[in-house]
Amino acid sequence: MQIGRRAVAIASTLALATSGLAYGGQAGGPGGGGADEGIRSITPITTVYTYGQKVSAVAVEYGANVNPRELDNSTFAVQDTLYNFRFNPIEDLPKLTDRTVTRTYVNNAAATRADHRSVSGRYVIVELDADQNAGWTVIVSKCPTFLCTVKVNPDLPTRLVQRKAVYGQPRFGIGKGAVLAKATPTTSREMTAKPVNQLVDEFTYGSYLSGGMVLPYHYHLPKNYDPAKRYPLMVVLPGHGMGWDGDNSLVQVAADIPATAWLQPEWTGSNEDVIVLAPQNQRVGGAAEADLLVKMLDQFAKDFAVDKRRIYATTVSYGAQLLWNAYAKRPDLFAGGLVTGGFAVNADQAAAIAAAEIPLWVTHGVHDHLLNINLARNTRALLTNAYTARGKSPEQIAALLHYVEYEDAAFTLPDYHAAYGPTYEDGTALRWLLDQSKA
């Protein structure tokens, strides 16, 4: 259900908006500077923030090592799209705005540095303001019905201007050095290389086939993965618009934070290694999707070093419907769940969850414009009733069922359906979930 507020599928408009932006051309193509000006490549670098992936930096490559002492945040200007699939029609994709440059330094690869300090190299890294509402990479993909799917834009409209001359390292460390590229303040350059997608590029593609249905997924193993160990498994079930549509691979990882957060201690509060699995079900209905999901999970847990006492699920929007069905089919499979902005559980599903005593943390926005808050309140009521029927005390129920409603002020982006935003930014639920384990 994580889709734009407007269902737009005007293919000709999208083609017009992105025409001529494919990667691989010369940095000095029509309207740009030539290779003799010294720019060898321009690479966008992306990061997944709370509400999704955006261009977070640009790497500009030169023909020789760059003198960092002659760089500052006014050396380059970057422009990027104002379009955000949650709020804007696709016609806004080519509308650009100036990005705020926060750091400029030299590196030896088309990558950012954690310390943001220059080292000897040919790449100038231009970092951009993470809080600016611009540079989002996810766009509407297809609208087969009134519901649309989304994908990562294969042709980012990001543009770069070199406003000042860039110099090479001086031979004896004295002076500016030779000019590697003259200032071209009236020349706006396209990106010439494929994006470097931080964390997202580390996910591996897989697929599961059963009964003629295919379930594509992406997974991430710990850096020092050891098959002899056992790792907790975090299953990330995305919103409706991130379901597989034949053209939107990896969007379930890039569109919002719930997949990549589990790889970062600053989000989880833990240094524990976790296997992250992000299925991308075709949208054929919750029951059929859940049947395929649990079969895939059983196989995945055999193929990889999964701690079967610690299989968790976290959901966005429609993903809750898939999870409720999966819980009802295989309540023994999961050690806990985190449900954000989702559909309501039904009475039978609640009874199965209560019988298995699956710990749950449920969050929802009070003014959710797509799924009314009453759905979450119904979930809380049905689960409470199911536990009460099994003789659980209020204290015992409170330990098994955590419930949080978020007012508008809790959202750092005003999409009040995206309850994962305040949920993940708070982090309490993430730390709680990793603490759960089956006996």
C-alpha positions as CSV (number, residue, x, y, z in Angstrom):
1,M,0.0,0.0,0.0
2,Q,3.1,2.3,0.0
3,I,2.2,4.0,-3.2
4,G,1.9,7.6,-4.5
5,R,-1.3,9.5,-3.6
6,R,-2.0,9.7,-7.3
7,A,-2.2,6.7,-9.5
8,V,-0.5,7.9,-12.7
9,A,0.8,5.7,-15.5
10,I,1.4,8.0,-18.5
11,A,4.2,6.1,-20.2
12,S,4.9,8.8,-22.7
13,T,5.4,11.4,-19.9
14,L,7.9,9.1,-18.1
15,A,9.7,8.4,-21.4
16,L,10.0,12.2,-22.0
17,A,11.1,12.9,-18.5
18,T,13.9,10.4,-18.6
19,S,14.9,10.5,-22.3
20,G,18.6,11.1,-22.9
21,L,19.6,10.3,-19.3
22,A,21.0,6.8,-19.7
23,Y,24.4,6.2,-18.2
24,G,27.5,5.4,-20.1
25,G,27.8,8.5,-22.3
26,Q,30.8,10.8,-22.3
27,A,31.0,13.4,-19.5
28,G,31.4,16.0,-22.3
29,G,28.3,15.0,-24.4
30,P,26.0,17.6,-25.9
31,G,25.9,20.6,-23.6
32,G,28.7,19.3,-21.4
33,G,32.5,19.5,-21.2
34,G,34.8,17.3,-23.2
35,A,37.3,14.8,-22.0
36,D,40.0,17.4,-22.6
37,E,38.6,19.3,-19.6
38,G,39.7,16.6,-17.3
39,I,36.4,15.1,-16.0
40,R,36.6,11.3,-16.7
41,S,33.3,10.2,-15.0
42,I,30.5,11.4,-12.8
43,T,29.0,8.8,-10.5
44,P,25.9,9.3,-8.3
45,I,26.1,7.7,-4.8
46,T,22.9,6.8,-3.0
47,T,21.9,6.1,0.6
48,V,18.7,4.6,2.0
49,Y,17.3,7.0,4.6
50,T,14.2,6.6,6.7
51,Y,11.8,7.2,3.9
52,G,13.8,5.8,1.1
53,Q,16.8,6.0,-1.1
54,K,18.1,9.3,-2.4
55,V,21.3,10.6,-4.1
56,S,23.5,11.4,-1.1
57,A,26.7,12.3,-3.0
58,V,28.3,12.6,-6.4
59,A,31.8,11.3,-7.2
60,V,33.7,13.3,-9.9
61,E,36.7,11.5,-11.4
62,Y,39.7,13.3,-12.9
63,G,42.7,12.2,-14.9
64,A,45.2,12.7,-12.0
65,N,45.3,13.1,-8.3
66,V,43.4,16.2,-7.1
67,N,44.7,18.9,-4.8
68,P,42.1,18.9,-2.0
69,R,43.4,22.3,-0.6
70,E,41.8,24.1,-3.6
71,L,38.4,22.6,-3.0
72,D,35.5,23.9,-1.0
73,N,31.7,23.5,-0.9
74,S,31.3,26.1,-3.6
75,T,33.5,24.3,-6.2
76,F,30.5,22.2,-7.4
77,A,26.8,22.7,-7.7
78,V,24.4,19.8,-7.8
79,Q,20.8,19.8,-9.0
80,D,18.3,17.0,-8.5
81,T,14.6,16.1,-8.8
82,L,11.9,17.5,-6.5
83,Y,9.8,14.4,-7.3
84,N,8.7,12.2,-4.4
85,F,6.5,9.3,-5.4
86,R,4.5,9.6,-2.2
87,F,3.4,13.2,-3.0
88,N,4.1,14.1,-6.6
89,P,2.8,13.2,-10.0
90,I,5.4,11.6,-12.3
91,E,5.3,14.8,-14.4
92,D,7.4,16.4,-11.6
93,L,10.3,14.1,-12.2
94,P,12.3,16.5,-14.5
95,K,11.8,19.4,-12.2
96,L,15.1,20.1,-10.6
97,T,16.2,22.0,-7.5
98,D,19.6,23.0,-6.1
99,R,21.0,20.5,-3.6
100,T,22.9,21.8,-0.5
101,V,26.5,20.7,-0.6
102,T,27.7,19.7,2.9
103,R,31.2,18.4,2.3
104,T,33.8,18.3,-0.6
105,Y,36.9,16.1,-0.3
106,V,39.1,13.8,-2.3
107,N,39.0,10.0,-2.3
108,N,40.7,7.1,-4.2
109,A,37.4,5.5,-5.2
110,A,33.9,6.6,-6.2
111,A,32.7,6.2,-2.6
112,T,32.2,8.3,0.5
113,R,34.4,8.2,3.5
114,A,33.1,7.8,7.1
115,D,35.6,10.4,8.3
116,H,34.9,12.8,5.4
117,R,38.6,13.6,5.1
118,S,40.6,13.8,1.9
119,V,43.1,11.1,0.9
120,S,45.3,10.9,-2.2
121,G,43.1,10.1,-5.2
122,R,41.4,11.1,-8.5
123,Y,37.8,11.4,-7.2
124,V,36.2,14.4,-5.7
125,I,33.3,13.5,-3.4
126,V,30.6,16.0,-3.2
127,E,28.3,15.1,-0.3
128,L,24.7,16.4,-0.1
129,D,22.4,17.4,2.7
130,A,20.6,14.2,3.9
131,D,17.6,16.1,5.2
132,Q,16.8,18.0,2.0
133,N,13.5,16.8,0.4
134,A,15.1,16.2,-3.0
135,G,17.1,13.6,-5.0
136,W,14.7,10.6,-4.3
137,T,15.4,7.7,-6.6
138,V,12.1,5.7,-6.4
139,I,9.5,6.4,-9.0
140,V,6.1,5.0,-10.1
141,S,6.6,1.9,-12.1
142,K,3.3,0.6,-13.3
143,C,-0.4,1.1,-12.5
144,P,-2.2,-2.0,-13.6
145,T,-5.2,-1.0,-11.5
146,F,-5.9,2.0,-9.2
147,L,-2.9,0.7,-7.2
148,C,0.6,1.4,-8.6
149,T,3.9,-0.3,-8.1
150,V,7.1,1.6,-7.8
151,K,10.7,1.0,-8.9
152,V,14.2,2.5,-8.6
153,N,14.7,5.0,-11.4
154,P,17.3,3.5,-13.8
155,D,18.1,7.0,-15.2
156,L,18.6,9.4,-12.4
157,P,18.1,13.1,-13.4
158,T,20.9,14.4,-11.1
159,R,23.1,17.1,-12.7
160,L,26.5,18.6,-11.7
161,V,28.1,21.9,-12.5
162,Q,31.8,22.5,-11.9
163,R,31.8,26.2,-10.8
164,K,35.6,26.5,-10.1
165,A,38.8,25.1,-11.6
166,V,40.0,21.8,-10.1
167,Y,43.8,21.4,-9.7
168,G,46.1,18.5,-9.5
169,Q,48.6,17.8,-6.7
170,P,51.6,20.1,-7.1
171,R,54.9,18.3,-7.7
172,F,56.6,19.4,-4.5
173,G,53.4,20.2,-2.5
174,I,53.8,23.9,-3.2
175,G,51.2,26.0,-5.1
176,K,48.0,25.0,-6.7
177,G,49.2,22.4,-9.2
178,A,48.2,22.0,-12.8
179,V,44.6,22.6,-13.9
180,L,42.8,19.3,-14.3
181,A,39.6,20.9,-15.3
182,K,38.7,24.5,-16.0
183,A,35.7,26.1,-14.4
184,T,32.6,25.7,-16.5
185,P,29.9,27.4,-14.5
186,T,27.3,27.4,-17.3
187,T,27.7,23.7,-18.1
188,S,25.3,21.2,-16.5
189,R,26.5,17.7,-16.7
190,E,24.6,14.4,-16.6
191,M,25.7,11.4,-14.6
192,T,27.9,9.2,-16.7
193,A,28.3,6.1,-14.5
194,K,25.9,3.7,-12.9
195,P,25.0,4.6,-9.3
196,V,26.9,3.3,-6.3
197,N,24.0,2.2,-4.0
198,Q,25.3,2.0,-0.5
199,L,24.2,-1.2,1.3
200,V,21.6,-1.9,-1.4
201,D,24.3,-3.2,-3.8
202,E,25.3,-5.7,-1.2
203,F,22.1,-7.7,-1.4
204,T,22.1,-10.9,-3.5
205,Y,19.2,-12.0,-5.7
206,G,17.5,-15.3,-5.3
207,S,14.2,-16.9,-6.2
208,Y,11.9,-19.7,-5.1
209,L,9.6,-21.6,-7.4
210,S,6.6,-23.7,-6.3
211,G,3.4,-24.7,-8.0
212,G,4.2,-22.5,-11.0
213,M,4.6,-19.4,-8.9
214,V,7.9,-17.7,-8.5
215,L,8.9,-15.7,-5.4
216,P,11.9,-13.4,-6.1
217,Y,13.8,-12.1,-3.1
218,H,17.1,-10.4,-2.1
219,Y,19.1,-11.3,0.9
220,H,22.2,-10.0,2.8
221,L,24.6,-12.2,4.7
222,P,26.9,-10.9,7.4
223,K,30.3,-9.7,6.2
224,N,32.2,-12.6,7.8
225,Y,29.4,-15.1,7.3
226,D,30.3,-18.5,8.7
227,P,28.1,-21.5,7.7
228,A,29.1,-23.2,11.0
229,K,27.4,-20.5,13.0
230,R,23.7,-19.7,13.4
231,Y,22.3,-16.2,12.7
232,P,19.0,-14.5,13.4
233,L,16.9,-14.0,10.3
234,M,15.0,-10.8,9.7
235,V,12.2,-11.2,7.0
236,V,11.2,-7.8,5.6
237,L,7.7,-7.7,4.1
238,P,7.2,-4.5,2.1
239,G,4.2,-2.5,1.1
240,H,1.8,-3.3,-1.8
241,G,3.7,-1.1,-4.3
242,M,6.9,-2.9,-3.7
243,G,5.5,-6.3,-4.9
244,W,7.2,-7.8,-8.0
245,D,5.8,-6.4,-11.2
246,G,8.5,-7.7,-13.6
247,D,10.4,-4.4,-13.7
248,N,11.1,-3.3,-10.1
249,S,13.8,-5.5,-8.7
250,L,15.4,-4.4,-5.4
251,V,12.8,-1.7,-4.8
252,Q,11.7,-3.5,-1.6
253,V,15.2,-2.9,-0.2
254,A,15.6,0.7,-1.5
255,A,12.1,2.2,-1.0
256,D,12.3,2.7,2.7
257,I,14.5,1.8,5.7
258,P,13.1,-1.5,7.1
259,A,15.6,-3.7,5.1
260,T,18.9,-1.8,5.4
261,A,18.3,-0.7,9.0
262,W,19.1,-4.2,10.3
263,L,22.6,-3.9,8.9
264,Q,23.4,-0.8,10.8
265,P,24.1,-0.7,14.6
266,E,23.0,3.0,14.7
267,W,19.5,1.8,13.9
268,T,19.4,-1.5,15.8
269,G,21.5,-0.6,18.8
270,S,23.2,-3.9,18.4
271,N,26.4,-5.1,16.8
272,E,25.0,-8.6,16.3
273,D,25.1,-10.0,12.8
274,V,21.7,-10.6,11.2
275,I,20.7,-12.2,7.9
276,V,18.2,-10.0,6.1
277,L,15.8,-11.5,3.7
278,A,13.5,-9.2,1.6
279,P,10.9,-11.2,-0.4
280,Q,9.1,-9.5,-3.3
281,N,5.8,-11.4,-3.7
282,Q,3.7,-10.9,-6.8
283,R,0.5,-9.4,-5.5
284,V,-1.9,-12.3,-5.9
285,G,-3.6,-12.2,-2.5
286,G,-2.4,-12.6,1.1
287,A,-3.3,-16.3,1.5
288,A,-1.5,-17.5,-1.7
289,E,1.4,-15.2,-1.0
290,A,1.8,-16.5,2.5
291,D,1.7,-20.1,1.4
292,L,4.6,-19.4,-1.0
293,L,6.4,-17.3,1.6
294,V,6.5,-20.0,4.3
295,K,7.7,-22.6,1.8
296,M,10.5,-20.3,0.7
297,L,11.4,-19.6,4.4
298,D,11.7,-23.3,5.2
299,Q,14.0,-23.8,2.2
300,F,16.1,-20.6,3.0
301,A,16.6,-21.8,6.5
302,K,18.0,-25.1,5.2
303,D,20.3,-23.4,2.7
304,F,21.8,-20.8,5.1
305,A,23.0,-20.7,8.7
306,V,19.7,-19.5,10.2
307,D,19.0,-19.8,13.9
308,K,15.5,-21.3,13.7
309,R,14.7,-20.0,17.2
310,R,15.1,-16.5,16.0
311,I,13.2,-15.9,12.7
312,Y,11.6,-12.5,12.8
313,A,9.4,-10.5,10.5
314,T,8.9,-6.8,10.0
315,T,6.3,-5.3,7.8
316,V,5.2,-2.2,6.0
317,S,1.5,-1.6,5.2
318,Y,0.3,-4.5,3.0
319,G,3.1,-6.7,4.4
320,A,1.0,-7.0,7.6
321,Q,-1.7,-8.9,5.6
322,L,0.9,-11.3,4.3
323,L,2.3,-11.8,7.8
324,W,-1.1,-12.5,9.5
325,N,-1.7,-15.2,6.9
326,A,1.8,-16.6,7.4
327,Y,1.4,-16.7,11.2
328,A,-1.9,-18.6,10.8
329,K,-0.3,-21.1,8.5
330,R,2.9,-21.6,10.4
331,P,2.8,-20.1,13.9
332,D,5.7,-22.2,14.9
333,L,8.0,-20.5,12.4
334,F,8.4,-17.1,13.9
335,A,9.9,-15.7,17.2
336,G,8.4,-12.3,16.9
337,G,7.1,-9.6,14.6
338,L,7.1,-5.8,14.1
339,V,4.0,-4.5,12.2
340,T,3.9,-0.9,11.0
341,G,0.9,0.9,9.4
342,G,-0.8,-2.4,8.6
343,F,-4.0,-4.2,8.0
344,A,-6.0,-5.7,10.8
345,V,-5.7,-9.3,11.9
346,N,-8.8,-11.4,11.8
347,A,-10.2,-13.5,14.7
348,D,-8.8,-16.8,13.4
349,Q,-5.4,-15.4,12.9
350,A,-5.4,-13.8,16.3
351,A,-6.3,-17.1,17.9
352,A,-3.4,-18.8,16.1
353,I,-1.0,-16.1,17.2
354,A,-2.2,-16.3,20.8
355,A,-1.9,-20.1,20.9
356,A,1.7,-19.8,19.7
357,E,2.3,-16.8,21.9
358,I,4.2,-14.9,19.2
359,P,5.5,-11.6,20.6
360,L,4.3,-8.6,18.5
361,W,5.0,-4.9,18.4
362,V,2.3,-3.0,16.4
363,T,2.5,0.7,15.4
364,H,0.2,3.0,13.4
365,G,-0.2,6.6,12.6
366,V,-3.3,8.2,14.1
367,H,-4.0,10.1,10.9
368,D,-3.0,7.4,8.4
369,H,-4.7,8.4,5.2
370,L,-4.6,5.0,3.5
371,L,-5.2,2.5,6.4
372,N,-7.4,4.0,9.1
373,I,-6.1,3.8,12.7
374,N,-9.1,1.7,13.6
375,L,-7.5,-1.2,11.7
376,A,-4.6,-1.2,14.3
377,R,-7.0,-0.8,17.1
378,N,-9.0,-3.8,15.9
379,T,-5.8,-5.8,15.8
380,R,-5.0,-4.8,19.4
381,A,-8.6,-5.7,20.5
382,L,-8.7,-9.1,18.7
383,L,-5.3,-10.2,20.0
384,T,-6.1,-9.0,23.5
385,N,-9.4,-11.0,23.4
386,A,-7.6,-14.1,22.1
387,Y,-5.0,-13.9,24.9
388,T,-7.7,-13.3,27.5
389,A,-9.6,-16.3,26.3
390,R,-6.5,-18.4,26.9
391,G,-6.3,-17.1,30.5
392,K,-3.5,-14.6,30.1
393,S,-3.4,-11.8,32.6
394,P,-3.1,-8.1,31.5
395,E,0.5,-8.1,32.5
396,Q,1.2,-11.2,30.4
397,I,-0.6,-9.7,27.5
398,A,1.3,-6.5,27.8
399,A,4.6,-8.5,27.5
400,L,3.4,-10.3,24.4
401,L,1.7,-7.4,22.6
402,H,3.2,-3.9,22.4
403,Y,1.0,-1.2,20.8
404,V,2.0,2.4,19.8
405,E,0.0,5.1,18.0
406,Y,1.9,8.0,16.5
407,E,0.6,11.6,16.2
408,D,1.6,13.7,13.2
409,A,4.5,15.4,15.0
410,A,6.3,12.0,15.2
411,F,6.8,11.8,11.4
412,T,9.9,13.5,10.0
413,L,8.2,13.3,6.5
414,P,4.5,14.1,6.4
415,D,3.4,10.7,5.1
416,Y,1.3,9.6,8.1
417,H,0.8,6.1,6.6
418,A,4.5,5.4,6.9
419,A,4.5,4.4,10.5
420,Y,7.8,2.6,10.0
421,G,9.3,6.1,10.0
422,P,8.9,7.0,13.7
423,T,9.1,3.3,14.6
424,Y,12.5,2.8,13.2
425,E,13.8,6.3,14.1
426,D,12.9,5.5,17.8
427,G,14.7,2.1,17.6
428,T,13.1,0.7,20.8
429,A,11.0,-1.8,18.8
430,L,14.0,-3.0,16.8
431,R,16.0,-3.7,19.9
432,W,13.0,-5.4,21.5
433,L,12.5,-7.6,18.5
434,L,16.1,-8.9,18.4
435,D,15.7,-9.9,22.1
436,Q,12.9,-12.3,21.3
437,S,13.7,-16.0,21.0
438,K,11.7,-19.2,20.9
439,A,12.4,-21.7,23.7
